Structures are given as C-alpha cells and as structure tokens.
C-alpha cells in the first residue's frame, strides 16, 4: 500500500496536468478579444480569487486527509443536505471538465492545416462537434478512463511525462512570440488604450473566457489528499506551487499574445476583431514560425488530453467520497482490491461524461457549466472552515490559516461576484442542474436514513435562499453580465457584496453539531 502513495512532485505534476489544459489554448485569445490588453488584469484577478478560495480548502484538506474530501467537508459542519448540494455541484463541474478536454482536442484536430489531415475537418459543424467528431470524443473519453483504471502508479507516470511537455511548450511559445514580433505599442498607443472597453470588460473576461475554468483544478491536490505522502505539509505545498506556476504561465502567455498582434490589424477592427480559431498557432504562422505552429497543433491535442486523464482520477474519487455521505449507493465508491482505484465510480463518470457531450457539443457551453457549478460548490468552503473553528477548536490543524475571520467572508464575497460574472442564463441553468440531484438525496434520506429534518433545513436553508437570490440578481443585473439591465454596474456589485456578507453570517450561524462531526473526528485523528 505504501508504494502507491503519491509524492509531492507527482501531486504537483498531476495538478499541472489539470491546470494547463485547453484553457491556455483558448483563454488568451478570447480574453484579449473581450478586454484588450487589460485581459492581463483578468488573469491576475482570476488567480487571486482562486488562491483566496483555495486557502480555505487547504486548511480543510490538511485536517481531513481523505480522497475526494471536497465532497464531504460541508456535511461535517452543516448536515447532509448542504453536503449533498456542495458535493453534487462539485461533481457536476468535474464530470463536465472531462468532455470539455476531449472536445478541445477534437476541435483543434479539425483545424490541422496539413493535406493528409483534411479528413479531420468533418469533426466540427457550425461550431459544434459533428456526429463524426462525437465518435472521436467518445474514444478519447474511453482512453482517459482506461489510464485511470488500473493503478495510481500508471496514472502518475503518465501525467509526470505529459506535464513536462505541457509546461515546456507554453514557455517556449512565450519566448518565441516575444523575440519574434513583440509590439509594445499594443499596450499603450493612442489608438489602442490599455483598457479600451472599460473595467466591466475585465470582469467579464475573467468569467467567460475560460480564466476561472483554467485555475479551477487546484482541487486535484485536495481530492487525492488521502493518497499523498505527508499530507499535513504536502497538500498546502502542492496547491500553492501548482497554482503559482500556472498563474505565471497564463499571465505571460497573455502578455505575449497581446504583443504579437499586428498593430495594423488592431487599427482596422480593434480588439473585438481579433478572433482566431487557433489563437497561438495562427499567430505563429503570421510571424513565420511554422515549426512552432506544428508544435502548437500537437499540443492542442496533448494538453487537453493530459487534463482529461487527470480529471477522470479526480472525478472518480469525488464520486466515491459522495457515497460515504450516505446519499448514494455504497457500491459506487467500492475500491478495487488490487489497484486501490474506485473503478465503478470511474466508469460511472465515463458514462455521464458521454451523456454530457452528446447534449452539449461545444467548448464554451461546457465551460460555462463548469465555472458556475464549481463556484457554487466553493461557497461552502469558507463557511465550513470558519464553522469548524467554532465547533471543534481542538481538532488537529496542521495548516491553520491566520486571519480566517477576514479571509473566509472575503472568499464568500469574491466567489459570489464570480458566479454573477458567469452571466445569465448560465446561472439559472446550473442551478437547475443542481436541483436535478435533489430527488436522489430525498430518496435516500426517506428510505435509508433516520433524518432530523429540522437540523437538515437549518444547515441548508441559507444555501437554498442564496441560490434564489443570485439567480434573481443575475436576471436583473447589468447587460454586460447577461441581465435585463434593471441593476446597473457598479450598483449590482455593491448589492451582491452586501448581500453576500449577510448570507455568510447566516450560514455561519446555521452550523449543525450533528453525527457527521463524529466521522470528521475519526478522520482528523489520522493527522500526525
């Protein structure tokens, strides 16, 4: 068993395989189109938001070093219904990332410029995956699954190898674009100001151009916490190192992309007119770097492929952890005795991923679902961390966050703003998907569990009210964020900030000291 433990290096490589995926291939071009050079701020804002959120989960992950832990924390502090909502929302986001990466690979394959590859052009039709392309997507999903099916060691060896390539090529791209055709005037010229579309565009780009989505995979380290060597130290190190490396790469990629655009192109149509099918490959061809374009087209297959493999691991463990909450059948989380992998959960994730991509056949639609559902799940992290400080101050906390009384409500507020930035109707669509899981919860509660419904509703009432609130504000909000414009910017931001603080303190007061804390105490005793 000991030989299957994951080292810090392997955990960081696994996280980077998730973090450096299709986001770098799509994000810089889309963010520049929306916000111009100020898209650099969007990547910084996105990184800051995710680091603030992650810090709460690092404390929780070190306290409870168990696989799929992010699917369980909310239940420890607020009971089974909130735990189910958080776990379900998180799992929806994770299981949607798998087909996103497969779609990204196939979409870029369809733009390969070589004569021998013209057959790949049939993979896309009117911006969506075609029937031919769908078969290729399904094949990729199957390969992702099989690489997770046998052992942790096979998974980590594969991701260690692929991560080196995934980190090396973005770094090479940054260097080559800067030395081959960098136009500093794109950032400061009179015709192209640094923030041509205003501050609102910066927030818009943060949410809808794949930035939040690109940083989301920090939870990979936390969800495999039970399999990491020395988890009390290496969970924190793994999250900070992987997020830090990815943030640096993404920010410099954005700088290189902005500087590489021909000023004459911007003079004609502005940043809104910068719309490349394969952003970095197209720019490399414009600069005469055909060898780099070839590598980029290859990486458009490799990077999403590596992320898809990593997220099958994360998704399977998250689903297996949900079964321990008593709201899903226990057989879903059963570990294979020989390889110690949750094979049934991994296979289930494959089936759901295949269904998702059969319904939603383009990258942007799937990415929107991921961003909003992930952020809704993340709302519970700061609430749980703060609540457990009050309920169980004696728990072992290898990583004890200083200033939690400030950072936790701040995390809740910035997460709420980011949910709003994902735009109507994405917000209501995702809330609807979350609601689809509730009948499963109520079925298991009614049939198998002796439930204290008073405690259950006390612990989750704030979340149900919050979801109704954020959906209403999203609908009434500024046109920039998809609303009808009844609430104008920045008054919409102000209302969300004030209301979010109220919801946070309501949530903190709704903590439930119930039987789930007894299990949490058992897990916490394993901490050295």
C-alpha positions in Angstrom: 0.0 0.0 0.0 2.8 2.4 0.9 4.4 2.2 -2.5 1.2 3.6 -4.1 1.5 6.9 -2.1 1.9 10.0 -4.3 4.9 12.2 -3.8 4.7 16.0 -3.7 6.3 16.2 -7.2 3.8 13.8 -8.6 0.9 15.6 -7.0 2.1 18.9 -8.4 2.5 17.3 -11.9 -0.9 15.8 -11.6 -2.4 19.2 -10.7 -0.5 21.0 -13.5 -1.8 18.4 -16.0 -5.2 19.6 -15.0 -4.4 23.3 -14.7 -2.6 23.6 -18.0 -5.2 22.2 -20.3 -7.5 23.7 -23.0 -7.6 27.0 -21.1 -4.3 28.2 -22.3 -5.1 27.4 -25.9 -8.4 29.3 -25.9 -8.2 31.7 -23.0 -5.6 34.3 -24.1 -7.3 34.9 -27.4 -10.8 35.1 -26.1 -9.8 37.4 -23.1 -7.9 39.8 -25.4 -10.9 40.0 -27.7 -13.2 40.9 -24.8 -10.9 43.2 -22.7 -7.9 44.1 -24.9 -4.6 44.4 -23.0 -6.5 44.7 -19.7 -7.1 41.0 -20.1 -3.8 40.7 -18.1 -5.7 42.1 -15.1 -8.4 39.4 -15.7 -5.8 36.6 -15.3 -4.5 38.3 -12.2 -8.0 38.7 -10.7 -8.8 35.1 -11.5 -5.6 33.9 -9.8 -6.3 36.0 -6.7 -9.9 34.7 -6.5 -8.8 31.1 -6.7 -5.9 31.5 -4.3 -8.3 33.1 -1.7 -10.8 30.2 -2.2 -8.0 27.6 -2.1 -6.6 28.7 1.2 -9.8 27.7 3.0 -9.7 24.3 1.4 -6.0 23.8 2.3 -6.8 24.1 6.0 -9.7 21.6 5.5 -7.7 19.3 3.3 -4.9 19.1 5.9 -7.4 18.5 8.7 -9.2 15.7 6.8 -6.6 13.9 4.5 -9.1 11.6 2.7 -9.6 11.0 -1.0 -12.4 13.1 -2.5 -12.5 15.2 0.6 -14.0 18.3 -1.1 -17.2 16.3 -1.5 -17.5 15.8 2.3 -16.5 19.0 4.2 -19.8 20.8 4.1 -21.6 17.8 5.5 -19.3 17.8 8.6 -20.4 21.4 9.6 -23.9 21.8 8.2 -25.5 18.4 7.8 -26.4 16.1 4.9 -28.5 18.4 2.6 -25.8 21.1 2.3 -23.2 18.4 2.0 -25.1 16.9 -0.9 -25.7 20.2 -2.7 -21.9 21.1 -2.4 -20.8 17.6 -3.4 -23.3 17.4 -6.3 -22.4 20.8 -7.7 -18.7 20.0 -7.4 -19.1 16.6 -9.1 -21.2 18.2 -11.9 -18.3 20.6 -12.6 -15.7 17.8 -12.5 -17.6 15.4 -14.7 -18.1 18.2 -17.3 -14.4 19.0 -17.5 -13.7 15.6 -18.9 -15.7 16.0 -22.1 -14.5 19.6 -22.4 -11.0 18.5 -22.8 -12.0 15.8 -25.3 -14.0 18.4 -27.3 -11.0 20.8 -27.2 -8.7 18.1 -28.6 -11.1 17.2 -31.4 -11.9 20.9 -32.2 -8.2 21.7 -32.7 -7.7 18.5 -34.7 -10.4 19.8 -37.0 -8.2 22.8 -37.8 -5.0 20.9 -38.6 -3.5 22.6 -41.8 -1.9 19.6 -43.4 -3.1 17.9 -46.6 -3.2 14.5 -45.1 -5.4 15.7 -42.2 -8.3 17.2 -44.3 -10.5 14.3 -43.1 -10.4 15.8 -39.6 -12.3 18.9 -40.8 -15.5 16.9 -40.7 -15.2 16.7 -36.9 -16.8 20.2 -36.5 -20.0 21.5 -38.0 -21.3 25.1 -37.4 -19.1 25.5 -34.3 -20.3 22.2 -32.7 -18.9 18.7 -32.6 -20.3 16.7 -35.5 -21.5 13.1 -35.5 -18.1 12.0 -36.8 -16.3 14.1 -34.3 -18.5 12.7 -31.5 -17.1 9.2 -32.1 -13.6 10.5 -31.7 -14.6 12.4 -28.5 -16.0 9.1 -27.1 -12.8 7.3 -28.0 -10.8 9.9 -26.1 -13.1 9.6 -23.1 -12.5 5.8 -23.1 -8.7 6.2 -23.2 -8.9 8.8 -20.3 -10.9 6.2 -18.3 -8.6 3.3 -19.0 -5.5 5.2 -17.9 -7.1 5.6 -14.5 -8.5 2.0 -14.3 -5.5 0.0 -13.1 -3.2 1.9 -10.7 -2.1 5.1 -9.2 1.4 4.5 -10.3 0.4 4.2 -14.0 -1.6 7.4 -13.7 1.3 9.4 -12.1 3.9 8.1 -14.6 1.7 9.2 -17.5 1.0 12.6 -16.0 4.6 13.2 -15.0 5.7 12.6 -18.6 2.9 14.7 -20.2 3.2 17.6 -17.7 6.8 18.2 -18.7 5.7 18.7 -22.4 2.7 20.8 -21.3 4.9 23.2 -19.3 7.7 23.3 -21.8 5.6 24.3 -24.8 3.8 27.3 -23.2 7.2 28.6 -22.0 8.7 28.2 -25.5 5.7 29.9 -27.0 6.1 32.9 -24.7 9.8 33.3 -25.5 9.3 32.9 -29.3 6.4 35.3 -29.6 8.2 38.0 -27.6 11.5 37.8 -29.5 9.9 37.3 -33.0 7.3 40.1 -33.1 6.5 42.0 -29.9 4.7 45.3 -30.4 4.8 47.3 -27.2 2.6 49.9 -28.7 -0.3 47.5 -28.5 -0.4 48.2 -24.7 -0.2 52.0 -24.7 -0.8 53.5 -28.1 -3.2 56.4 -28.5 -5.4 54.3 -30.8 -5.3 51.2 -28.6 -5.6 52.1 -24.9 -4.7 49.6 -22.2 -8.4 49.2 -21.2 -10.3 50.0 -24.4 -13.7 48.6 -23.2 -13.8 49.7 -19.6 -13.4 47.9 -16.3 -16.5 45.9 -16.8 -14.9 44.0 -19.6 -12.1 42.9 -17.3 -14.6 41.1 -15.0 -16.5 39.8 -18.0 -13.3 38.3 -19.4 -12.4 36.7 -16.0 -15.6 34.6 -16.1 -16.5 33.8 -19.7 -13.2 33.5 -21.5 -12.1 30.4 -19.5 -9.9 32.1 -16.9 -11.8 30.8 -13.8 -12.1 27.5 -15.5 -8.4 27.4 -16.2 -7.5 27.9 -12.5 -10.1 25.6 -11.1 -8.0 22.4 -10.9 -6.2 23.3 -7.7 -8.7 20.9 -6.0 -6.9 18.0 -7.7 -4.4 18.0 -4.9 -7.0 18.2 -2.2 -9.2 15.4 -3.6 -6.2 13.0 -3.7 -5.2 14.2 -0.2 -5.5 10.7 1.3 -3.0 9.3 -1.2 -0.3 12.0 -0.9 2.8 11.4 1.2 3.0 13.6 4.3 -0.4 15.2 3.6 -0.2 17.7 6.5 2.5 19.5 4.7 2.3 18.5 1.1 -1.4 19.4 0.5 -0.5 23.1 1.1 2.7 22.9 -0.9 1.0 21.1 -3.8 -1.8 23.7 -4.1 0.4 26.8 -3.7 3.1 25.5 -6.1 0.7 24.3 -8.8 -1.4 27.5 -8.7 1.6 29.7 -8.6 3.3 28.1 -11.6 0.1 28.1 -13.7 -0.7 31.8 -12.8 2.8 32.8 -14.0 2.4 30.9 -17.2 -1.1 32.2 -18.0 -0.2 35.8 -17.4 2.9 35.7 -19.5 1.0 33.9 -22.3 -1.5 36.7 -22.3 1.3 39.4 -22.5 3.0 37.5 -25.4 -0.3 37.2 -27.3 -1.2 40.8 -26.9 2.2 41.9 -28.0 2.3 39.6 -31.0 -0.8 41.0 -32.7 -0.1 43.2 -35.8 -0.9 46.9 -34.9 -2.3 47.3 -38.4 -5.0 44.7 -37.6 -5.9 46.5 -34.4 -6.2 49.8 -36.3 -8.8 48.3 -38.6 -11.1 46.5 -36.2 -9.8 46.9 -32.6 -9.5 44.0 -30.2 -13.1 42.9 -30.8 -12.0 41.9 -34.3 -9.2 39.6 -33.0 -10.9 36.3 -33.4 -8.7 33.3 -34.2 -9.8 29.7 -34.4 -6.4 28.5 -33.1 -5.1 31.7 -31.4 -1.4 30.9 -30.7 -1.0 28.6 -33.8 -2.5 31.3 -36.1 -0.2 34.0 -34.6 2.8 31.7 -35.0 2.0 31.3 -38.7 1.6 35.1 -39.1 5.1 35.5 -37.6 6.6 32.8 -39.9 7.2 30.4 -37.1 5.7 27.4 -38.9 7.7 24.9 -36.8 6.2 26.4 -33.6 2.7 26.2 -35.2 3.2 22.5 -35.7 4.2 22.0 -32.1 1.1 24.1 -31.0 -1.2 22.0 -33.1 0.3 18.9 -31.5 -0.1 20.4 -28.0 -3.7 21.3 -28.8 -4.1 17.5 -28.6 -1.6 16.8 -25.8 -2.7 19.5 -23.2 -6.4 18.7 -23.2 -5.6 15.0 -23.3 -3.5 15.3 -20.1 -6.1 17.3 -18.3 -8.8 14.8 -19.2 -6.8 11.9 -17.8 -6.2 13.8 -14.6 -9.8 14.8 -14.1 -11.1 11.3 -14.6 -9.0 10.5 -11.5 -10.4 13.5 -9.6 -14.0 12.8 -10.6 -13.9 9.2 -9.7 -12.6 9.9 -6.2 -15.1 12.7 -5.7 -18.0 10.4 -6.6 -16.6 7.7 -4.4 -16.4 10.1 -1.5 -20.0 11.1 -2.0 -21.1 7.6 -1.3 -19.6 7.8 2.2 -22.1 10.6 2.9 -25.0 8.1 2.7 -26.8 9.8 -0.2 -25.6 7.5 -3.0 -25.3 3.7 -3.2 -22.2 2.4 -1.4 -21.2 0.2 -4.3 -20.4 3.2 -6.4 -17.4 4.0 -4.2 -16.0 0.5 -3.9 -12.2 0.3 -4.3 -10.6 -2.4 -6.5 -8.6 -4.5 -4.1 -5.6 -5.0 -6.3 -5.2 -1.5 -7.7 -7.0 0.5 -5.0 -8.8 2.7 -7.5 -12.6 3.4 -7.4 -13.3 1.5 -10.7 -17.1 1.7 -10.6 -17.0 5.5 -9.9 -14.5 6.0 -12.7 -16.7 4.0 -15.1 -19.8 6.0 -14.0 -18.0 9.2 -14.7 -17.3 8.0 -18.2 -21.0 7.3 -18.8 -22.1 10.7 -17.5 -19.4 12.5 -19.5 -20.5 10.7 -22.6 -24.1 11.9 -22.0 -23.0 15.5 -21.3 -21.0 15.8 -24.6 -23.8 14.2 -26.5 -26.1 17.0 -25.3 -23.7 20.0 -25.2 -21.4 19.8 -28.2 -19.3 22.9 -27.9 -16.4 24.0 -25.6 -17.8 27.3 -24.4 -21.2 25.9 -23.3 -19.5 23.2 -21.3 -17.0 25.7 -19.8 -19.8 27.9 -18.6 -21.4 25.0 -16.8 -18.1 24.1 -15.1 -17.4 27.6 -13.9 -20.7 28.3 -12.3 -21.2 24.9 -10.7 -17.7 24.9 -9.3 -18.1 28.4 -7.8 -21.4 27.4 -6.1 -19.7 24.4 -4.5 -16.8 26.7 -3.4 -19.2 28.8 -1.4 -19.3 26.2 1.3 -15.5 26.1 1.9 -15.0 29.3 3.8 -18.3 28.7 5.8 -17.2 25.2 6.8 -13.6 26.3 7.7 -15.0 29.0 10.0 -17.8 26.9 11.4 -15.4 24.1 12.4 -13.1 26.6 14.2 -16.1 27.4 16.4 -17.5 23.9 16.8 -14.2 21.9 17.1 -11.3 24.2 18.1 -9.5 21.2 19.4 -9.2 19.5 16.0 -5.7 19.0 14.7 -4.9 21.7 12.2 -1.5 21.2 10.5 -2.3 24.2 8.4 -4.1 26.9 10.5 -4.9 29.9 8.4 -4.2 33.2 10.0 -6.9 35.9 9.6 -9.6 33.3 8.8 -12.2 35.7 10.3 -11.4 38.1 7.5 -10.4 35.7 4.7 -13.5 33.4 5.0 -16.1 36.2 4.4 -13.8 37.7 1.7 -13.8 34.3 -0.1 -17.5 34.1 0.1 -17.9 37.6 -1.4 -15.4 37.2 -4.3 -17.0 33.8 -5.1 -20.4 35.4 -5.3 -19.1 38.1 -7.6 -17.5 35.4 -9.9 -20.8 33.5 -10.0 -22.5 36.7 -11.2 -19.9 37.2 -13.8 -20.7 33.8 -15.4 -23.8 35.6 -16.7 -27.5 34.9 -17.1 -28.8 32.4 -18.3 -25.8 30.2 -17.2 -26.6 30.9 -13.6 -30.1 29.6 -13.7 -29.2 26.7 -16.0 -26.6 25.5 -13.5 -28.9 26.0 -10.5 -31.4 23.8 -12.4 -28.8 21.1 -12.9 -28.0 21.2 -9.2 -31.8 20.9 -8.4 -32.0 17.7 -10.6 -29.8 16.0 -7.9 -32.2 16.7 -5.0 -34.6 13.9 -5.7 -31.7 11.4 -5.3 -30.9 12.9 -1.9 -34.5 12.9 -0.7 -35.0 9.3 -1.9 -32.0 8.1 0.1 -32.9 10.1 3.2 -36.5 8.8 3.1 -35.6 5.2 2.5 -32.4 4.6 4.4 -31.6 7.3 6.9 -33.3 8.4 10.1 -33.2 12.2 9.4 -33.6 15.1 11.7 -35.3 17.4 9.2 -35.2 20.4 11.5 -31.4 20.2 11.6 -31.1 19.5 7.9 -33.1 22.5 6.9 -31.3 24.7 9.5 -28.0 23.8 7.9 -29.0 24.2 4.3 -31.7 26.9 4.3 -29.2 29.7 3.7 -27.9 28.0 0.6 -31.4 27.5 -0.9 -32.2 31.2 -0.3 -28.8 32.2 -1.7 -29.4 30.3 -5.0 -32.7 32.0 -5.4 -31.1 35.4 -4.7 -28.1 35.0 -7.1 -30.4 33.8 -9.9 -32.7 36.9 -9.4 -29.8 39.3 -9.3 -28.3 37.7 -12.4 -31.5 38.2 -14.3 -32.0 41.8 -13.1 -28.3 42.7 -13.5 -26.3 44.8 -15.9 -26.5 44.0 -19.7 -22.7 43.2 -19.7 -23.4 40.2 -17.5 -26.5 39.0 -19.4 -29.2 40.6 -17.3 -32.1 42.9 -18.3 -30.3 46.0 -17.1 -32.5 46.9 -14.2 -29.5 46.9 -11.9 -26.6 48.9 -13.4 -22.9 48.5 -12.8 -21.5 49.1 -10.2 -24.6 49.1 -8.1 -25.1 45.4 -8.9 -21.6 44.7 -7.4 -22.5 46.7 -4.3 -25.7 44.8 -3.7 -24.0 41.4 -4.2 -21.2 42.3 -1.8 -23.6 43.5 1.0 -26.0 40.5 0.5 -23.1 38.0 0.4 -21.8 39.2 3.7 -25.3 38.7 5.2 -25.6 35.2 3.7 -22.1 34.3 5.0 -23.0 35.2 8.6 -26.4 33.5 8.2 -24.5 30.4 7.0 -22.0 30.6 9.9 -24.9 30.8 12.4 -26.6 27.7 10.7 -23.8 25.3 11.6 -25.0 21.9 12.9 -23.2 19.9 15.5 -24.5 16.5 14.4 -23.4 12.9 13.9 -21.3 13.8 10.8 -18.9 15.5 13.1 -18.1 12.2 14.8 -16.9 10.8 11.5 -14.9 14.0 10.9 -13.3 13.5 14.3 -12.2 10.0 13.3 -10.6 11.3 10.1 -8.9 14.1 12.0 -7.3 11.6 14.4 -5.3 10.2 11.5 -3.4 13.5 11.2 0.1 13.3 12.6 
